[in-house]
Amino acid sequence: MTEAILLVGGKGTRLRPLTVNTPKPMVPAAGVPFLTHQLARARAAGVDHVVMATSYLAEVFEPYFGDGSHLGLHLEYVTEREPLGTGGAIRNVADRLHSAPDEPVLIFNGDILSGVDIRSLVDEHTGSGADVTLHLTRVTDPRAFGLVPTDADGRVTAFLEKPQTPEEIVTDQINAGAYVFNRSVIDTIPLGRPVSVERETFPGLLDAGAHLHGLVDSTYWLDLGTPQAFVRGSADLVLGRAPSPAVPGRCGERLILETAEVAGDAKLTGGTVAGARSAIGAGARIEGSTLLDGVRIAPGAQIRDSLVGAGATIGAHTVLDGAVVGDGAVIGEGNELRSGIRVWCDAQIPAGAVRFSSDQ
């Protein structure tokens, strides 16, 4: 296997406070745009040609990633004119593939952070003789997901909609967003119209008697669709819980990028990232958070599980807990922002204006 399709779709608005200056697909996770981790993992598994299927903010990718040579890849870009769904996006880029009909093509979603062994996924596909192999993961609460049951041999038996009652939860296995298709199967997907792989492609293949195989594993898996999950994923990359060859430094409690300045008694833990040209003042306590380039953290600030946009300023003794602060925002001293609050780009919050606890 040497080819892959990377699906970068959707409107990407779930980190919207940051999207004025920093499009979601390019927000750094562990110091580099998240897609860099995806591409580096594919390259490490033997992929050398990736077709990036883009829709929302497609214009930001090629200027950054170019032809992919700096990653050891040959990158191509195909942009949807109208939303095509996952299946439609796969079919839309088929003419850029070079694989023979019986050769495998890796397909993976651009908003999933996973530790699956890509080479093992491909080996499972070829060894089982499947037409399509899906990476499946188990979740504690599957009610928010479509279910994918398999038989004792790993053969997929159905694709079920999100369960509405306890009786409908027949498995805890869900689609984990990575697949291996035989090249010939891709050509059977209708061209030029929206197609859902889970609602149309995969059920249609089952009805036609195709062999769909599921590889269920317990490696790291996280859907980065919410700000909280994105921050968690970045921290897990720094901590080494989520594997990536693209982390620009050693894994550990913190990642401090070049030109960042951190006071000697400031404490950064839990996979925190301090972006380039950021400055962190004396006595600051930062846990499991992502600080983008040029952030200013005043002395005594306490930040936990938060994302702070480029050029933002956090005042002295301000508390952030589960917050998203947009690029260029200014949070005055003595504020307390908690519980999923979103502060838009360039917003200004005066000193002591927002608190969740009583005055000291």
C-alpha positions in Angstrom: 0.0 0.0 0.0 1.4 3.4 -1.0 -1.7 5.5 -1.4 -4.2 7.2 0.8 -7.1 9.7 0.8 -7.3 12.2 3.6 -10.9 13.5 4.1 -11.0 17.1 5.4 -14.7 18.1 5.3 -17.4 19.8 7.3 -17.8 23.5 8.1 -15.2 23.4 10.8 -17.1 25.9 13.1 -16.9 24.1 16.4 -13.8 26.1 17.3 -15.4 29.2 15.9 -14.0 31.8 18.4 -10.6 31.1 16.8 -11.6 30.9 13.1 -11.3 34.6 12.3 -7.6 34.3 12.1 -6.8 30.6 12.6 -8.9 28.2 10.5 -9.9 25.1 12.6 -8.0 22.5 10.4 -4.8 24.5 11.0 -5.1 25.2 14.7 -1.9 23.7 16.2 -2.2 20.5 18.2 1.0 19.8 20.0 2.8 22.5 18.2 1.9 21.8 14.5 -1.4 21.8 12.5 -3.3 18.6 13.4 -3.3 17.3 9.9 0.5 17.2 10.1 0.2 14.4 12.7 -2.2 12.5 10.3 0.1 12.8 7.4 3.2 11.9 9.4 1.6 8.7 10.7 0.5 7.7 7.2 4.1 8.3 5.9 5.5 6.2 8.8 3.2 3.3 7.7 4.6 3.3 4.2 2.2 5.7 2.4 3.9 8.0 -0.1 1.0 9.5 -2.1 -1.9 11.2 -0.4 -4.9 12.9 -2.1 -6.4 15.5 0.2 -10.2 15.8 -0.3 -11.1 19.2 0.9 -14.2 21.4 1.1 -14.4 24.0 3.9 -11.4 26.4 3.9 -9.7 24.3 1.2 -7.5 27.3 0.2 -5.5 27.1 3.4 -4.0 23.6 2.9 -1.9 23.8 -0.2 0.0 27.0 0.8 1.0 25.3 4.0 1.7 21.7 3.0 2.7 22.3 -0.6 3.6 19.2 -2.5 4.3 17.3 0.7 7.9 16.8 0.0 9.0 18.1 3.4 7.0 15.2 4.9 8.3 12.7 2.4 5.0 12.6 0.6 3.5 13.4 -2.7 0.4 15.5 -1.9 -2.4 16.4 -4.3 -5.5 18.4 -3.5 -9.1 18.1 -4.8 -11.7 20.5 -3.7 -15.5 19.8 -3.7 -17.6 22.4 -5.4 -20.7 21.2 -3.5 -20.8 19.1 -0.3 -20.6 15.4 -1.3 -20.6 13.5 1.9 -17.9 11.0 2.9 -18.6 8.6 0.0 -19.0 11.3 -2.5 -15.7 12.9 -1.5 -13.9 9.5 -1.8 -15.3 9.0 -5.3 -14.5 12.6 -6.3 -10.8 12.1 -6.0 -10.6 8.6 -7.5 -9.1 9.8 -10.8 -6.0 11.0 -8.8 -5.2 7.4 -7.6 -2.6 5.2 -9.2 -3.5 1.9 -7.6 -4.5 -1.2 -9.5 -8.1 -2.4 -9.0 -7.2 -5.1 -6.5 -4.8 -2.9 -4.5 -5.7 -1.4 -1.1 -6.2 2.4 -0.6 -6.1 3.8 2.9 -8.8 6.4 3.7 -8.9 8.4 6.9 -10.8 11.3 8.4 -9.0 14.5 9.2 -10.7 15.1 12.5 -9.9 11.8 14.3 -6.9 11.3 16.5 -6.1 7.6 16.6 -3.3 5.3 17.6 -4.4 2.5 15.3 -1.5 0.6 13.7 -2.1 1.5 10.1 0.1 -1.2 8.8 -1.8 -3.8 10.8 -5.1 -2.4 9.5 -3.8 -2.9 5.9 -2.4 -6.4 6.7 -5.8 -7.3 8.3 -7.5 -6.2 5.1 -5.3 -8.2 2.7 -5.2 -11.2 5.0 -9.0 -11.4 5.3 -9.7 -11.0 1.6 -12.1 -8.2 2.3 -13.4 -5.7 -0.1 -13.4 -3.0 2.6 -11.9 -3.1 6.1 -13.0 -0.6 8.8 -11.2 0.4 11.9 -13.7 0.0 14.7 -13.4 1.1 18.3 -15.4 0.4 21.4 -17.0 3.3 23.4 -18.5 3.3 26.8 -21.7 5.1 25.7 -22.5 4.3 22.0 -25.8 6.3 21.9 -24.2 9.2 20.0 -22.8 6.9 17.3 -24.0 4.5 14.6 -23.2 0.9 15.6 -21.2 -1.6 13.6 -21.7 -5.2 14.8 -19.4 -8.0 13.6 -19.5 -11.8 13.8 -16.9 -14.1 15.4 -14.7 -13.9 12.3 -14.7 -10.1 12.3 -17.1 -9.8 9.3 -19.4 -6.8 9.5 -23.0 -7.8 9.7 -24.9 -4.5 9.7 -24.7 -0.7 10.0 -27.2 0.5 12.5 -28.3 4.1 13.2 -27.8 5.8 16.5 -29.7 3.7 19.1 -32.7 5.3 20.6 -33.5 2.7 23.3 -31.4 0.4 25.5 -32.6 -2.6 23.5 -31.1 -1.1 20.3 -27.6 -1.1 21.8 -26.5 -4.4 20.4 -22.8 -3.6 20.4 -20.4 -1.0 21.7 -18.4 -1.0 18.4 -18.5 2.2 16.3 -16.9 3.3 13.0 -13.5 4.9 14.0 -13.0 6.8 10.8 -10.3 4.9 9.1 -10.8 2.4 6.2 -9.0 0.3 3.6 -10.9 0.0 0.3 -9.9 -2.1 -2.6 -9.4 0.4 -5.4 -12.2 -1.3 -7.5 -14.7 -0.6 -4.8 -14.1 3.1 -4.9 -15.1 3.1 -8.6 -18.6 1.7 -7.7 -19.5 4.8 -5.6 -21.8 7.2 -7.6 -20.0 10.2 -9.0 -21.0 13.8 -8.7 -23.6 13.6 -6.0 -23.7 13.4 -2.2 -23.1 9.8 -0.8 -22.8 8.7 2.8 -20.6 5.7 3.3 -22.5 4.6 6.4 -26.0 5.1 5.1 -25.5 4.1 1.4 -22.1 2.7 0.5 -21.5 0.2 3.2 -25.1 -1.1 3.5 -25.2 -1.3 -0.3 -22.1 -3.4 -0.3 -23.5 -5.7 2.3 -26.7 -6.2 0.4 -24.6 -7.0 -2.7 -22.7 -9.7 -0.8 -19.4 -7.9 -0.5 -17.0 -8.7 2.3 -16.7 -5.9 4.8 -14.3 -6.6 7.7 -13.9 -4.9 11.0 -10.7 -4.5 12.9 -11.6 -3.8 16.5 -8.8 -2.5 18.7 -8.4 -0.7 22.0 -5.7 1.8 21.0 -6.1 5.5 21.6 -9.0 7.1 19.8 -10.6 10.6 20.0 -13.0 12.6 17.8 -11.7 16.1 17.8 -15.0 17.7 17.0 -15.3 19.9 20.1 -13.0 22.4 21.6 -12.6 20.3 24.8 -11.7 17.3 22.7 -9.2 19.3 20.6 -7.4 20.5 23.8 -7.4 17.0 25.2 -6.0 15.6 22.0 -3.2 18.1 21.9 -2.3 17.4 25.5 -2.3 13.6 24.9 0.0 14.1 21.9 2.5 16.0 24.2 2.1 13.4 26.9 2.7 10.5 24.4 -0.6 8.9 25.0 -1.5 9.5 21.4 1.4 8.5 19.1 2.7 10.8 16.4 6.2 11.2 14.8 5.4 14.9 14.2 5.5 16.2 17.7 8.3 18.9 17.6 10.1 17.8 20.7 10.2 15.1 23.4 7.0 13.9 24.9 6.4 14.9 28.5 4.5 17.2 30.8 4.9 20.3 28.6 6.1 21.4 25.2 7.7 24.8 25.0 8.3 25.9 21.5 11.3 28.0 20.4 11.2 31.7 21.4 8.6 31.1 24.1 9.6 32.6 27.5 8.5 30.9 30.7 9.2 32.3 34.2 11.3 30.1 36.4 8.6 29.5 38.9 5.7 29.0 36.4 4.4 25.5 36.3 3.3 23.9 33.1 1.9 20.3 33.3 -0.5 17.9 31.8 0.7 18.2 28.2 0.5 22.0 28.0 1.9 23.6 24.9 3.5 27.1 25.0 3.5 28.5 21.5 6.3 30.4 19.8 6.9 34.0 21.2 4.5 33.3 24.1 5.4 34.7 27.5 4.3 33.1 30.8 4.7 35.1 33.9 5.9 34.3 37.4 3.7 31.9 39.4 1.4 31.0 36.6 -0.1 27.5 36.7 -1.1 26.0 33.4 -2.4 22.4 33.1 -3.4 20.5 30.0 -3.9 23.6 27.9 -2.8 24.9 24.4 -1.4 28.4 24.2 -0.9 29.5 20.6 1.8 31.8 19.3 2.4 35.2 21.0 0.1 34.6 24.0 0.8 36.7 27.1 0.0 35.1 30.5 0.4 37.5 33.4 1.8 36.4 36.8 -0.4 34.3 39.0 -2.9 33.2 36.2 -4.3 29.8 36.5 -5.3 28.0 33.3 -6.7 24.4 32.9 -8.0 22.5 29.9 -8.2 25.6 27.8 -7.3 26.9 24.4 -5.9 30.4 24.1 -5.6 31.9 20.7 -2.7 33.6 19.1 -1.7 37.0 20.5 -4.3 36.8 23.3 -3.5 38.3 26.8 -4.6 36.7 30.1 -4.4 39.1 33.1 -2.9 38.5 36.4 -4.6 36.0 38.7 -7.3 35.3 36.1 -8.7 31.8 36.1 -9.5 29.9 32.9 -11.0 26.4 33.2 -12.4 24.7 30.0 -12.3 28.0 28.1 -11.7 28.9 24.5 -10.2 32.4 24.0 -10.0 33.7 20.5 -7.0 35.3 18.8 -6.1 38.8 20.1 -8.6 38.8 22.9 -7.7 40.6 26.1 -8.9 39.1 29.4 -8.3 41.6 32.3 -6.9 40.6 35.7 -9.0 38.9 38.3 -11.5 37.3 35.9 -12.8 33.7 36.3 -14.0 32.0 33.1 -15.2 28.5 33.4 -17.5 25.8 32.0 -17.0 25.9 28.3 -17.1 29.7 27.9 -16.1 31.1 24.4 -14.4 34.5 24.0 -14.4 35.8 20.5 -11.3 37.1 18.7 -10.2 40.6 19.7 -12.8 40.8 22.5 -11.9 42.7 25.7 -13.0 41.7 29.1 -12.3 44.4 31.8 -10.5 43.5 35.1 -12.8 41.6 37.5 -15.8 41.7 35.1 -16.7 37.9 35.1 -16.6 35.6 38.1 -18.2 32.3 39.0 -17.2 32.3 42.7 -17.7 34.8 45.4 -15.3 37.8 45.7 -12.2 37.1 47.8 
